[in-house]
Amino acid sequence: MFSLKQNCWFIRKVVIWRAVASIAWSVLLLPVTSAVFVLLSRFSLFHPIQWISECTSLLTASSTIFSLVVLCGVVLITGLFNLEFYTLVPSIPCSRMALLGTVLHPRQCVHSLVYCTMGMLVMWCASVTIGGRYSTLGIPCKQSESGEVVTCLNEYHLFLLLAGAFMGYSHSFLGVVKNMYYVSFQPIQQYKYPRFKGCLPMVVKCSVIQSLYSARNFAALYFFFGKIFINLCITLQLYSSLQPLDSLTGLLDFSLLYHLSISGTFLYFTWYLTVLLFRIYVTEAYSFPVQSTFTEDAEQCLPKVLAETNTLVMKFLALQDLALLSQHSLSRRLEVFSLSQPGGHPHNWNAISRECMSLLSELTQRLLAHQDAVASNGRVKSQSASIDTRSASSSSSVVSGTEDVSETPRLSVPLRTPGSVFTSSVGGMHSALTAPFTPDVDSPFSSPAIRRLVGQQEPRSPWFGTVQSPHIMRRGPKLWSASTESQSNGSPPASPATVPSPPAANQKPSFLAQWLQNRREQVKSFLAKRVLIVYLFNKLPEASSQALFADSQAHIWALQGLSHLVAASFSEDQFGVVQTTLPSILSCLVVLLEAVDRHFKLPHASSKPVRTVCSMGDSTYKTLRFALRAALKTAIYKITTTFGEHLNAVNISTEHRKRLQQFLEFKE
């Protein structure tokens, strides 16, 4: 475990300094983007010389310099928000109501308010840069009756300011809906400049498309509610010489729509560029030393960092470094296979393999828990299932059996799905574990057939309590969860006739409890008929499967690092340190493969996600389950093709040997 001082050192050196570097580059690129915006805003096709001279004088004006200072503050706040809100495991709401709760969260409301303010600031800078009829909010005008000069409202300037607030809220809203703060690691590592150069056209394209969408939506919104807002919130009278913008003739102004579109593009491009640079810098590979000569530097070595539980980005960077060294660094692989002096113990390999197998074993247990939750909701166990209790127990003890790796895998690792999916590691029928995957039996949307299948009966039902006829009880479904539990305890499934009835079943409920139960059922039936309620609370089809594999990038790296190290040990392991844990590794991989195969047989688990329109939101988490399955099979193939027939001498179970034989024969 890292000490507090060393943990702060790592965060300061890696995360904070990388965020500062991304903000610094965003500020340095701001004059370039501002100059391009000035050229586009003052564009004149028929007067090119006048256009260039006006842009040159405007770039050196005091108003432009002040606008750059304001924009630097906006970029700084955007970078701080990126550092505060970024996540390596995306938040995947499993229902529309959960998504609505996230949008209306107080923290998200503050975020939206700040972005609305920043959007208005950027649009103010844009309107000052454009000049002309957009320059100021107030215009001196004369009253028709008295001839007195008063200040009137410039609706064009107000239109751009409100558009900036609307675009700021749209950016904040889409940041939640499309997981814009989700930072994913690239499967192919690139240097910062080539990656930035390759992503820059995509950022420009997304900025233009999002600006056009926002301009269209805001124009429609202002057409219906613009005059109402002005009458309620602004006391200044409108400048009558300008065309009002709450009409079709006012909104269908090409110059207005053009300046609105390029201003919105400039706004979105400024924010998107900051997000892109932050992603590039944070996900840059970091090389950890495998072992250290000095004791005070031992906490910074790769085996220690892999066991980190406080900072998730530290664990991800360590797993990424493990995957890279296992493939491309011979000298560092030899350090992994080396023995400690004095003593001659393979501490490096034991620590690395233990952490990798703990991650894979935790994923196996998670998949088994999900499948048990699905089965306990009324689905009968399939006869072709290949995962039994022995596989589950072997997946939880794959690390045991060696001299130094004798601990049970720790399932309390920090890599877990979002809070909307798992709030506890053990759950029954009504626990938080089963909630995201299957509808609650107590919900008004569950059918009576589901209640009968899971054994939940109404107090007035003739099936409630004990039934004397064993023939009737034998007709009940035999659930997977019940059979699995009885097998794991080593006893045969109990006969339904021998199960004692609960003492509360023979007691007559009180009048108050009966009345409350009737009122509850009436409310359930009433809500179940409301289309809006059903729409909000219904489970999204692919959300549970996506949330189950939300952190699978870490497991992919663990698979790559472990498999390449095992394959390299065939020729590089001089002391045979890998051979002691090879049976546990093979069993762990096979059990995980069986769990993944069973998961893909569930509904909506194998459906491909719909391709989204160009957006800065990273949607790679939607295909992580497919990437994990491919990486798992690749890892097993890597080991089997390297060792070949030598695997027949490895001490593993007969079922696992049969599955590995299919890989040896290339039948998978």
Solvent accessible surface area in square Angstrom, and as a share of the most:
residue,aa,sasa,rsa
1,M,139,0.62
2,F,10,0.04
3,S,54,0.35
4,L,142,0.71
5,K,170,0.72
6,Q,37,0.16
7,N,16,0.08
8,C,60,0.36
9,W,64,0.23
10,F,2,0.01
11,I,53,0.27
12,R,122,0.44
13,K,99,0.42
14,V,2,0.01
15,V,9,0.05
16,I,71,0.36
17,W,153,0.54
18,R,26,0.09
19,A,1,0.01
20,V,70,0.40
21,A,31,0.24
22,S,1,0.01
23,I,17,0.09
24,A,47,0.37
25,W,121,0.42
26,S,4,0.03
27,V,46,0.26
28,L,114,0.57
29,L,44,0.22
30,L,4,0.02
31,P,65,0.41
32,V,92,0.53
33,T,21,0.12
34,S,10,0.07
35,A,27,0.21
36,V,76,0.44
37,F,11,0.05
38,V,3,0.01
39,L,69,0.34
40,L,84,0.42
41,S,7,0.04
42,R,64,0.23
43,F,106,0.44
44,S,35,0.22
45,L,125,0.62
46,F,171,0.71
47,H,107,0.48
48,P,69,0.43
49,I,146,0.74
50,Q,98,0.43
51,W,49,0.17
52,I,102,0.52
53,S,61,0.40
54,E,64,0.29
55,C,2,0.01
56,T,81,0.47
57,S,71,0.46
58,L,22,0.11
59,L,67,0.34
60,T,104,0.60
61,A,33,0.25
62,S,94,0.61
63,S,47,0.30
64,T,9,0.05
65,I,97,0.49
66,F,113,0.47
67,S,6,0.04
68,L,42,0.21
69,V,96,0.55
70,V,29,0.17
71,L,6,0.03
72,C,43,0.26
73,G,31,0.30
74,V,3,0.02
75,V,1,0.01
76,L,88,0.44
77,I,67,0.34
78,T,0,0.00
79,G,1,0.01
80,L,94,0.47
81,F,33,0.14
82,N,2,0.01
83,L,49,0.24
84,E,113,0.51
85,F,40,0.17
86,Y,46,0.18
87,T,44,0.25
88,L,9,0.05
89,V,20,0.12
90,P,0,0.00
91,S,62,0.40
92,I,9,0.05
93,P,27,0.17
94,C,8,0.05
95,S,13,0.09
96,R,78,0.29
97,M,73,0.33
98,A,40,0.31
99,L,46,0.23
100,L,71,0.35
101,G,42,0.41
102,T,56,0.32
103,V,19,0.11
104,L,113,0.56
105,H,96,0.43
106,P,95,0.60
107,R,123,0.45
108,Q,18,0.08
109,C,62,0.37
110,V,91,0.52
111,H,3,0.01
112,S,11,0.07
113,L,123,0.61
114,V,40,0.23
115,Y,0,0.00
116,C,28,0.17
117,T,69,0.40
118,M,4,0.02
119,G,0,0.00
120,M,72,0.32
121,L,74,0.37
122,V,0,0.00
123,M,0,0.00
124,W,83,0.29
125,C,3,0.02
126,A,2,0.01
127,S,0,0.00
128,V,36,0.20
129,T,11,0.06
130,I,12,0.06
131,G,10,0.10
132,G,70,0.67
133,R,76,0.28
134,Y,5,0.02
135,S,42,0.27
136,T,73,0.43
137,L,72,0.36
138,G,26,0.25
139,I,36,0.18
140,P,100,0.63
141,C,16,0.10
142,K,151,0.64
143,Q,72,0.32
144,S,117,0.75
145,E,170,0.76
146,S,79,0.51
147,G,41,0.40
148,E,106,0.47
149,V,90,0.51
150,V,37,0.22
151,T,74,0.43
152,C,2,0.01
153,L,1,0.01
154,N,2,0.01
155,E,10,0.04
156,Y,5,0.02
157,H,3,0.01
158,L,13,0.06
159,F,0,0.00
160,L,0,0.00
161,L,20,0.10
162,L,33,0.16
163,A,0,0.00
164,G,0,0.00
165,A,20,0.16
166,F,52,0.22
167,M,0,0.00
168,G,0,0.00
169,Y,95,0.36
170,S,17,0.11
171,H,4,0.02
172,S,1,0.00
173,F,75,0.31
174,L,30,0.15
175,G,6,0.06
176,V,30,0.17
177,V,53,0.31
178,K,69,0.29
179,N,16,0.08
180,M,5,0.02
181,Y,28,0.11
182,Y,8,0.03
183,V,4,0.02
184,S,13,0.08
185,F,10,0.04
186,Q,71,0.31
187,P,128,0.80
188,I,137,0.70
189,Q,64,0.29
190,Q,107,0.48
191,Y,187,0.71
192,K,71,0.30
193,Y,153,0.58
194,P,61,0.38
195,R,25,0.09
196,F,35,0.14
197,K,129,0.54
198,G,56,0.54
199,C,32,0.19
200,L,57,0.28
201,P,90,0.56
202,M,75,0.33
203,V,0,0.00
204,V,67,0.39
205,K,117,0.50
206,C,2,0.01
207,S,0,0.00
208,V,60,0.35
209,I,43,0.22
210,Q,30,0.13
211,S,0,0.00
212,L,97,0.48
213,Y,93,0.35
214,S,2,0.01
215,A,9,0.07
216,R,145,0.53
217,N,63,0.33
218,F,9,0.04
219,A,16,0.13
220,A,52,0.41
221,L,82,0.41
222,Y,5,0.02
223,F,68,0.28
224,F,137,0.57
225,F,116,0.48
226,G,3,0.03
227,K,66,0.28
228,I,90,0.46
229,F,76,0.32
230,I,6,0.03
231,N,106,0.54
232,L,143,0.71
233,C,83,0.49
234,I,40,0.20
235,T,140,0.82
236,L,69,0.34
237,Q,91,0.40
238,L,52,0.26
239,Y,57,0.22
240,S,110,0.71
241,S,84,0.54
242,L,45,0.23
243,Q,84,0.38
244,P,56,0.35
245,L,0,0.00
246,D,38,0.20
247,S,34,0.22
248,L,112,0.56
249,T,101,0.59
250,G,1,0.01
251,L,12,0.06
252,L,132,0.66
253,D,36,0.18
254,F,166,0.69
255,S,42,0.27
256,L,0,0.00
257,L,62,0.31
258,Y,67,0.26
259,H,23,0.10
260,L,0,0.00
261,S,22,0.14
262,I,22,0.11
263,S,0,0.00
264,G,0,0.00
265,T,31,0.18
266,F,14,0.06
267,L,0,0.00
268,Y,0,0.00
269,F,29,0.12
270,T,8,0.04
271,W,1,0.00
272,Y,7,0.03
273,L,9,0.04
274,T,1,0.01
275,V,7,0.04
276,L,6,0.03
277,L,11,0.05
278,F,6,0.02
279,R,24,0.09
280,I,4,0.02
281,Y,27,0.10
282,V,2,0.01
283,T,4,0.02
284,E,63,0.28
285,A,42,0.32
286,Y,43,0.16
287,S,77,0.49
288,F,5,0.02
289,P,65,0.41
290,V,4,0.02
291,Q,89,0.40
292,S,43,0.28
293,T,129,0.75
294,F,128,0.53
295,T,120,0.70
296,E,117,0.52
297,D,52,0.27
298,A,35,0.27
299,E,43,0.19
300,Q,46,0.21
301,C,7,0.04
302,L,0,0.00
303,P,14,0.09
304,K,91,0.39
305,V,1,0.00
306,L,0,0.00
307,A,32,0.25
308,E,1,0.01
309,T,48,0.28
310,N,97,0.50
311,T,21,0.12
312,L,47,0.24
313,V,5,0.03
314,M,0,0.00
315,K,3,0.01
316,F,2,0.01
317,L,0,0.00
318,A,0,0.00
319,L,1,0.01
320,Q,2,0.01
321,D,5,0.03
322,L,0,0.00
323,A,3,0.02
324,L,52,0.26
325,L,2,0.01
326,S,3,0.02
327,Q,68,0.30
328,H,140,0.62
329,S,24,0.16
330,L,96,0.48
331,S,75,0.48
332,R,44,0.16
333,R,27,0.10
334,L,73,0.37
335,E,59,0.27
336,V,0,0.00
337,F,4,0.02
338,S,27,0.18
339,L,46,0.23
340,S,32,0.20
341,Q,154,0.68
342,P,129,0.81
343,G,58,0.55
344,G,32,0.30
345,H,67,0.30
346,P,23,0.14
347,H,98,0.44
348,N,22,0.11
349,W,0,0.00
350,N,9,0.04
351,A,18,0.14
352,I,0,0.00
353,S,0,0.00
354,R,52,0.19
355,E,10,0.05
356,C,0,0.00
357,M,0,0.00
358,S,1,0.01
359,L,1,0.01
360,L,0,0.00
361,S,0,0.00
362,E,18,0.08
363,L,0,0.00
364,T,0,0.00
365,Q,46,0.21
366,R,14,0.05
367,L,0,0.00
368,L,22,0.11
369,A,27,0.21
370,H,8,0.03
371,Q,2,0.01
372,D,51,0.26
373,A,4,0.03
374,V,10,0.06
375,A,4,0.03
376,S,9,0.06
377,N,13,0.07
378,G,10,0.10
379,R,114,0.42
380,V,96,0.55
381,K,54,0.23
382,S,58,0.37
383,Q,179,0.79
384,S,86,0.55
385,A,30,0.23
386,S,63,0.41
387,I,5,0.02
388,D,42,0.22
389,T,30,0.17
390,R,163,0.59
391,S,4,0.03
392,A,26,0.20
393,S,61,0.39
394,S,30,0.20
395,S,1,0.00
396,S,31,0.20
397,S,50,0.32
398,V,5,0.03
399,V,1,0.00
400,S,46,0.30
401,G,77,0.74
402,T,23,0.13
403,E,142,0.64
404,D,47,0.24
405,V,0,0.00
406,S,74,0.48
407,E,95,0.43
408,T,97,0.57
409,P,8,0.05
410,R,88,0.32
411,L,79,0.40
412,S,83,0.54
413,V,3,0.02
414,P,34,0.21
415,L,0,0.00
416,R,127,0.46
417,T,3,0.02
418,P,18,0.11
419,G,54,0.52
420,S,54,0.35
421,V,1,0.00
422,F,26,0.11
423,T,91,0.53
424,S,50,0.32
425,S,100,0.65
426,V,128,0.74
427,G,27,0.26
428,G,47,0.45
429,M,59,0.26
430,H,109,0.49
431,S,29,0.19
432,A,44,0.34
433,L,9,0.04
434,T,11,0.06
435,A,45,0.35
436,P,7,0.05
437,F,23,0.10
438,T,9,0.05
439,P,64,0.40
440,D,69,0.36
441,V,3,0.02
442,D,42,0.22
443,S,24,0.15
444,P,35,0.22
445,F,61,0.25
446,S,10,0.07
447,S,50,0.32
448,P,83,0.52
449,A,46,0.35
450,I,44,0.22
451,R,35,0.13
452,R,131,0.48
453,L,58,0.29
454,V,26,0.15
455,G,55,0.52
456,Q,63,0.28
457,Q,47,0.21
458,E,63,0.28
459,P,67,0.42
460,R,171,0.62
461,S,26,0.17
462,P,119,0.75
463,W,124,0.44
464,F,79,0.33
465,G,32,0.31
466,T,73,0.42
467,V,39,0.22
468,Q,161,0.72
469,S,37,0.24
470,P,59,0.37
471,H,123,0.55
472,I,62,0.32
473,M,69,0.31
474,R,156,0.57
475,R,193,0.70
476,G,43,0.41
477,P,53,0.33
478,K,133,0.56
479,L,23,0.12
480,W,22,0.08
481,S,26,0.17
482,A,58,0.45
483,S,10,0.06
484,T,39,0.23
485,E,112,0.50
486,S,17,0.11
487,Q,97,0.43
488,S,63,0.40
489,N,109,0.56
490,G,72,0.69
491,S,55,0.36
492,P,113,0.71
493,P,69,0.43
494,A,78,0.61
495,S,54,0.35
496,P,65,0.41
497,A,70,0.55
498,T,100,0.58
499,V,87,0.50
500,P,114,0.72
501,S,36,0.23
502,P,80,0.50
503,P,109,0.68
504,A,70,0.54
505,A,19,0.15
506,N,122,0.62
507,Q,127,0.56
508,K,186,0.79
509,P,65,0.41
510,S,69,0.45
511,F,166,0.69
512,L,116,0.58
513,A,50,0.39
514,Q,53,0.23
515,W,113,0.40
516,L,95,0.48
517,Q,53,0.23
518,N,50,0.26
519,R,82,0.30
520,R,117,0.43
521,E,58,0.26
522,Q,98,0.44
523,V,85,0.49
524,K,26,0.11
525,S,56,0.36
526,F,119,0.49
527,L,59,0.29
528,A,35,0.27
529,K,147,0.62
530,R,94,0.34
531,V,127,0.73
532,L,118,0.59
533,I,44,0.22
534,V,39,0.23
535,Y,115,0.44
536,L,35,0.17
537,F,94,0.39
538,N,64,0.33
539,K,82,0.35
540,L,50,0.25
541,P,79,0.50
542,E,34,0.15
543,A,6,0.04
544,S,18,0.12
545,S,6,0.04
546,Q,17,0.08
547,A,0,0.00
548,L,0,0.00
549,F,1,0.00
550,A,1,0.01
551,D,1,0.00
552,S,0,0.00
553,Q,32,0.14
554,A,0,0.00
555,H,0,0.00
556,I,13,0.07
557,W,16,0.06
558,A,0,0.00
559,L,1,0.00
560,Q,59,0.26
561,G,0,0.00
562,L,2,0.01
563,S,2,0.02
564,H,42,0.19
565,L,0,0.00
566,V,0,0.00
567,A,9,0.07
568,A,17,0.13
569,S,4,0.02
570,F,101,0.42
571,S,98,0.63
572,E,31,0.14
573,D,20,0.10
574,Q,151,0.67
575,F,120,0.50
576,G,26,0.25
577,V,8,0.05
578,V,0,0.00
579,Q,83,0.37
580,T,83,0.48
581,T,0,0.00
582,L,3,0.02
583,P,36,0.23
584,S,15,0.10
585,I,0,0.00
586,L,1,0.00
587,S,16,0.10
588,C,1,0.01
589,L,3,0.02
590,V,0,0.00
591,V,0,0.00
592,L,0,0.00
593,L,0,0.00
594,E,12,0.05
595,A,0,0.00
596,V,0,0.00
597,D,36,0.19
598,R,29,0.10
599,H,1,0.00
600,F,18,0.07
601,K,151,0.64
602,L,33,0.17
603,P,85,0.53
604,H,99,0.44
605,A,1,0.01
606,S,62,0.40
607,S,43,0.27
608,K,142,0.60
609,P,29,0.18
610,V,133,0.76
611,R,229,0.84
612,T,83,0.49
613,V,94,0.54
614,C,35,0.21
615,S,29,0.19
616,M,3,0.01
617,G,15,0.14
618,D,20,0.10
619,S,47,0.30
620,T,69,0.40
621,Y,16,0.06
622,K,46,0.19
623,T,58,0.34
624,L,13,0.07
625,R,1,0.01
626,F,26,0.11
627,A,44,0.34
628,L,0,0.00
629,R,75,0.27
630,A,58,0.45
631,A,14,0.11
632,L,0,0.00
633,K,59,0.25
634,T,85,0.49
635,A,4,0.03
636,I,1,0.00
637,Y,46,0.17
638,K,77,0.33
639,I,0,0.00
640,T,1,0.01
641,T,79,0.46
642,T,43,0.25
643,F,10,0.04
644,G,22,0.22
645,E,117,0.52
646,H,120,0.53
647,L,5,0.02
648,N,76,0.39
649,A,96,0.74
650,V,18,0.11
651,N,132,0.68
652,I,20,0.10
653,S,57,0.37
654,T,90,0.53
655,E,83,0.37
656,H,12,0.05
657,R,73,0.27
658,K,135,0.57
659,R,41,0.15
660,L,5,0.02
661,Q,63,0.28
662,Q,75,0.33
663,F,0,0.00
664,L,31,0.16
665,E,82,0.37
666,F,138,0.57
667,K,144,0.61
668,E,66,0.29
